[in-house]
Amino acid sequence: MGRKGKKDWARLNILLSVFVIILLSSSYWLSSYGWADKEERPPQSRPEGSISSVPKTIVDLPPFREAHLIEIKGEQGEEGLASLINLNPNINAWYLLRIKWRKSGIEEAYHLENAQPQTQRLLLNESRPTGLVIVEGAKKDRCDLWTTEGHLNLKRAKASGQAYAPLCGGKLYLRNPVKGHRTNIEKVTEVLRDQVPGGEKIVGLVRDTVFRYIYQKKGAEKEGSKPDRGPIPKPGNNTPGQALLDLTQAGRLANPTDLGIEIEEASRSGVVLGSWYAVKDNPGIYFSLIVPNAIAPEILRGYTNVVTTLDTVESTELVYLLAFDLGQFDLKYALGTEHPRVGWSDHILSQMKDPSLPGPDGIGRTAPLVSTGLIRPRDEGKTVATFTGGFKREHGAFIYGELALRNHGSHYGFIENGVIFSQLQPGLATLYVLNDQRVDMKTWLKEDNRLLSTVRYARQNGVPIITDFDQITQLSVPGQLVSRWGEGNWSGSSDKKLRTMRAGAALQEFSGKRFLIYAFFWNATPSAMARVFQAYRCRYAMLLDMNALEHTYLGIYKREGSSLYVQHLIKGMSEVDASVKGQYIPRFLGFSDDRDFFYLTRKENL
């Protein structure tokens, strides 16, 4: 980003801060007019299929866990008990070690991560009760943990403060609590939401005035569509399927001036709408650009009972897409240090909340498990891209429609490394990865819970944008709630203005290959998202996050020797990264972040 861009973002931060100070100083005025305390809600009715839960800890949620208990001795000969819980033996990635010393009564808990879950298992060492045995095939290595022998001491690893403290020669890691990075905007909004009465209303006002004006202005500046025509790139054998366009738009060029990623074969005049361009020096990643008004008329005329007609603004906004060849990459997911939380969302009907429970799953926090908001050490060198996850918990539940009356308001579920942090709810759009690394997307059904023991990662975020691909018409099928603001929980402003900055994920299957598509929309409704994903013949699609570049962040990485090169889908996304002593550090890869995220690693067998 140039000097002008940096100045714009600095002015934005200053403007936001001044705006918030004015609003905070007026909190009495807001309350006196009932704005801070009143919220329009639908008529109360009896819930269908409401459930009751028994309070439990996060460790009680995974139903597949295995535990082992032995008597142990400390470095001074003190006696105690140690239990080792494999939180999901099918995934074999996370263990919880609990120690209780008899004389002092002190209890300790340590969240351990297996560095090689496919090949090694961790067991308590019964013959020498001072640590673990790491079993890999016929090989068994001793790993003392509660003695002072060398670098194996557990307390020393905990005191290091590292998000991942290596143990036993790096064969496993202790996950330590760390503070996740938040941008200034994120800090302000969280203070408003957590500590100020009616803070969510204030955040909404800022979003719908300051941010909406800025992003609409930037979106208009970046439209860059031209009547010029160019040669349509010939699709390769491995490229994703091109978009279905209006025949009159064939070869139409557009200039994505805010694109922060280098691509192959682009002309100086721009790129051809709907075509795919290989990302430079990063095999298996492709870029495409589209404008909704260039989409084939048969798509725009279809499913008008569930998709709203696009207005003149979103019809002309550029949409940026990246496709990842799933034959070359594995998809992974990690929770942020703070989000998504596991307590109650305020965005539910009052009768859906059980006041005897701290959260919809019976838990209100994730301790003693630790979320680092950071890519795992074993994945650092293989990571080629990261992008932010879905809504925070405060927005990740329903207050309108049928889903609002089910399962405590149908809070969005999520799973990391086979551990259920929040139950996957039927009816919600779900992006998930099985233990065999297969990536899939679907609307979760109750009977899909049979898959849970083999689900390594999962993230739900609302309802689907695309639900299926019709093999007869060869067209994607939009979700039934795409244009239903409340029932779809699409967020936006309280007066149902759905057009805003959004990001989405989709799955395309083309010529025997599967692609994960990430799409960035400067200013769009879910209906515009549906039309774009239909144009690219996606089998399934869902919303991710929205409203700001930090929430729609995507970065890709290229390594040359010891050097790391970072590029962003939109140039302004670089402002979310950090700089320490002149060294550029990317989000999620170089420092812990408070938000959850997905990341892609290059397959090792290629």
Beta strands, then each sheet from edge to edge (+ up, - down):
strand 1: 66-73
strand 2: 79-86
strand 3: 94-101
strand 4: 107-114
strand 5: 121-124
strand 6: 131-136
strand 7: 139-144
strand 8: 164-167
strand 9: 172-175
strand 10: 225-229
strand 11: 252-254
strand 12: 259-260
strand 13: 271-272
strand 14: 276-278
strand 15: 285-290
strand 16: 319-325
strand 17: 329-334
strand 18: 383-388
strand 19: 414-416
strand 20: 419-422
strand 21: 429-434
strand 22: 439-443
strand 23: 455-460
strand 24: 464-470
strand 25: 475-478
strand 26: 500-510
strand 27: 513-524
strand 28: 540-546
strand 29: 554-560
strand 30: 563-570
strand 31: 578-580
strand 32: 583-585
strand 33: 597-602
sheet 1: 1+ 2- 3+ 4- 9+ 8-
sheet 2: 5+ 6- 7+
sheet 3: 10+ 11- 13+
sheet 4: 12+ 30- 29+ 18- 33+ 17-
sheet 5: 14+ 15- 16+ 27- 26+ 28- 24+ 25-
sheet 6: 20+ 19- 23+ 21- 22+
sheet 7: 31+ 32-
end
